[in-house]
């Protein structure tokens, strides 16, 4: 098993021309802005993409990117378990943009989807408010708010997010038919 490592935004920028960049965010997040030349393979599609990623890794270094670094760390760990050496972008696309580097957008941006963090905040907030509101009808409904608070604390402690995993499965966060196949073909052509 290999050990994934991290590159800073500056290190990644200087090596961008020699890296295969995999963006593991949802297609909507990818469309909102990604590193130049990045290919979108959502985190839940990594297992399906293993052969193509292994092929690309045999021909050059792989950089895995997400919004903040948590999903790319998870993807790198999965790839390392399969013997594929990768690096993650420390701080994700947020750090990339903060360093003054441009984010690219697909030429035919089919839709605008909120980033996953924003979707999680909206859903969590709505559930807390619903729990509090319904708690006026019956106090047991306040458990919804308590469960959300517990889930958010667990998410922070483990640096994982179950709600994001569920939201990623919604239709607006899924790749369009053929998108992942085209990306895998691009990886195999490297």
Buried (B, 14 or more C-beta within 10 A) or exposed (E): EBEBEBBBBEBBBEEBEEBBBBBBBBBBBBBBBBBEEBBBBBBBBBEBBBEBBBBBBEEEBBBBBBBBBBBBBBBBBBBBEBEBBBBBBBBBBBBBBEEEBEEEEEEEEEEEBBBBBEBBBEBBEEBBEBBEEBBEEEEEBBEBBEEBEEBBEEBEEEEBBEBBEEBBEEEEBBBEEEBBEEBBEEBEEE
